[in-house]
């Protein structure tokens, strides 16, 4: 069989087979909570879309909790989808909407240009078109710019809300520093949240601060923590300079009960883990005095 006939046979076989699709899902924590576009919902919509188009879904990849402003190199799911497209292992990438690919004009341009060069399609349920078509370049750029501005607006609102929350109870960052735990109870048909000291972590923090008061270096403190087999915030018992440095960022909170987040000091005092002569030891075992209450229907 001549090379020409072989090429024509392959072209015919390619035309007759179903297009191979990879489904790409992405959601950030903030978007999931605000808009309800969770991974399960995206997956169902994309699978339905692929079936309607007659595509063969060969794989589903996910970037869970990753921002659309991140480049491909820092988003494993997107990187895998694009790599498969470049290798010719799929014909089309399907996602819910263009902003799942990117919420940044530069990232979007990179994704689109790679798809155009490698000749695979970028399709979405929402826009219902091939965004890797050169004729879609203008509309794609507009959508990317709008998505980028929307992401910046969301970030600004979240930052403002966190600062205001931090002024009240110091919990604007959304996580608790090591040494504390949140207790949730129902009192008089209300959900009450309060902050208490984690007694096991308190032992480690007190040892660390006592060593610091004794003039020990971070490296020496790390050795002490390792020798005493204190558990680190993320597990494990071998402490490093960085582990000690990270915890001592909260030194003011541990010593005074004053929580500072992004230069904002909270009005509410937290329980004191390591009281000094200038603080009152009574509060070390007492939960934060102000509870956050939410009515229960």
N, C-alpha and C positions, 0 to 999 in steps of 0.2 A: 504494500500500500504506500503510495507516494506521500510526501510530507504534507502536500496540499489537501489530499483526501483525509489524512489523519486530523488535520486542523479543522476541517469542516465537520468531521464526525464528532470531534470534541465540542465544537460550537453547538451542534444539534443536541448533544447530550446535556450540555449546560442549560440550553433553552428549555428542555423538557423537564428537568428536575426542579423541585421546589427550591426557592431561595432560602438560604440558610441564615437564620437570625440569631443574634445574641441579645438578650434583654438586659438593659442596664437600669438599676434602681439606685436612687440616692435620696437621702433625707437628712437634714440636720435636726438636732434635738429641738431647737427653737421653732423651726417650721412645722415639725410634726405636732407639737403641742398647740400651735396657733391655728394651723390650717387643716389639720387632719389628713394631710397627704402622706399617710404612713406607708411603710414598705409593703405591707400586705395589700393595701388598696392599689398601689402602683402596680404591683405584680399582677393582680387580677385584671386590671385594665390593659396592661401590655400583652398578656397572654391572649386575651380576647381579641385585641387588635391584630396580633400576629396570625391568629386562626382565620380571621376575616380576610386577611391579605393572602392566605394560603402559604404562609412561611413555615418552615421547619425550625422550631426553636431548638438550638443545639446546646445552649447554656444560659444560665441566669447569673449575673454578677451584681454585687451590691457594694455601695459605699455608705455605711451606716454611721450617721453622726458626723459626716465630713462636709465642710463648707464647699459650695460651688465656686468659691473664689480661689480655691487651692489649685495648683497646676496638676497636670496629669501624673507627674512623677510622684506626687504625694497622695494620689487616689488610686489604690490598687485595683478596684473594680473597673474604673474607666480605663486605666492603663491596659488591663487585660483585654477589654473589649476592642480597643484601638489596635493593639498588637495583633489580635486575631484577624482584624480587618486588613492590616498591612500584609499579613502572611497569606491572605486569600482563603482563610479557613471559614470565614462568614461573608455574606453578601450585604448584610444590613444590620445596623444597630438600632434597636427600638427602645425608646424610653418614654416616660409620661409626657414631658414637656421640654422645650429647649433649655429652660433654666435648670433642668436636672444635669445637663451636660456642663453648663457653666453659668456663673453669676458674675462674670468678669469678661469684658470685651476682649482682652488679650488672650485669655484661656480659650474662649469660644473660637477666636480666629485660628488658634493653633489646632484645635480639634477639627474644625471644618476643613482647613487647608490640607491636613493629613488625609482626611477621608476623600477629598477631591483628587488628590495626587494618587492615592491607592485605589481609587475607583470603587469604593463601597459606600453604601447609603447610610444617612443618618435620618431616621424617621421618628416621629413623635405621635402619641395618641392625640394630644391636644391640638397641635397645628395640622396634623394629618397631611404631611408633605415631606419630600426629601430635602432636608436642609443642606445636604452636600451638593446640591445642584447649583451651578454657577449663577443661574438666573435668580436664585433665592438669596444671593449674597447681601443685597441691600436690605431686604426685610429681616434677614438674620442679624445683621449688624444693629438694626433698630431694636429688635427684641433683646439682644444682649445688653445694649446700653440701658434699656428700661429695667432689666433684671438686676444689673449692677447697682443702679440707683436705688431700687427697692431694697436690696441687701444692705446698703449703707443706711437707709432710713430705719430698717429693722434694728440694726446694730446700735444706732443712736438712741432709739426708744428704749432698748434693753439697758443700755449704759445709764441713761437718765433714771430709769426705774430702780436700778441697782444702787445708784448713789442715794436716792431717797430712802430706800429700804435700809441702807447702811447707816444713815443718820439716826434711825430709830433703834434698831437692834443689832446692827453689825453683820447682818446675814445677806448682804447684797451680792456676794460672790457666788452664792448657790451651793457652797460646800462648807463643811465644818472643818476647822483646823484639827490636826491630830491632838488627841487628848480630850475631845468632847464627843458627846453623842446626843442625838435628838430622841426624846421620849414623846410618843403620841398617845394621848388618853382621851376618853370620852367622859366629860363631867357636866352633869345637868343638861344633857342633850347637845353639848357642844364639843367639838374636837379641839383639844388643847395641846399645843406643842410647847415643849420646854427643853432647855439645854441643861444637860448634866455632865459632870466629869466622868470620863472613862477611867475607872480606878486602876486598871492594869497599865494603861498608857501613862497615867499620872506618875507612877513609880519611875518610869523611864525618864520622863520630862524633869522630875525633881532631881534625879541623879545628874542629868545633863546640866541643869542650871547650877547645881551645887558645884560641879566641876568647873563651870565657867567662872563662878565667884571665886574659886580657888586659883584662878589664873591659868587654867589648862588651855592648851591650843585646841583647835578643831580636830586635828589629827589625834591628839591625846584623848580627847573626849570620845571620839569614834572607837578608839581601842578599849576604853572603859566600857562603853555600851556593848561592844562585841564580847568582851570577857564575861560580862554579867548576863549575856544571852537575852537581852531585851529585844522584843520583836519590833521590826521597823514598820512604818505606816503601811507599806504595801507588802508586808510579809518578808520573812528572812531574818537572819540574826547577825549578818556581817555588815557592820556599819562603815560608812565612808565619810570623808570630809564633806561631800555634798549632802548626805543625809542629815548631818548635824547642822549644816548651814541652812538647809531648808526649814527645819523645825525652829531654829533660833530667829527666823523671820517673825515668829509670833511671840517673841520674848516678852514684849510689853503686855500682851494679852495674858500670858501665863502668870506674870508677876502682879498685874494691877487689875485685871478684869476689863480693861479698856480695849475694845475691838476696833481696829483701824483697817479700812479698806479703801484703797486708792485715795489716800490723804483725808478721808472722812472718818471722824471718830464718832462712835455710836453713843447715844444718850443712855442706853441701857447697859448696865454692868453685867459682865459674864462671871460665872464662878471662877475663883482664883485658884489656880493649880499650885503655885509656888509662892505662898505669902512671905513677905519680908517684914521688917520692923515697921515699915510705913503703911502696911495693909492690915486688914483684919482677918484673922484666921478663921473666924466663924463662917465666912462665905465659901470656904473651900469645899464644903460638902453640901452646899445648898444650890438648887437649880436657879437658873436665871429668873429674875423676879417678875418679868413681864411675859405673859403667855400670849401666843397668837391664837385667837379663837375664830372658829368658823361654824356658823349655825348648821345643825343637822336637821333635815326635814323629817 
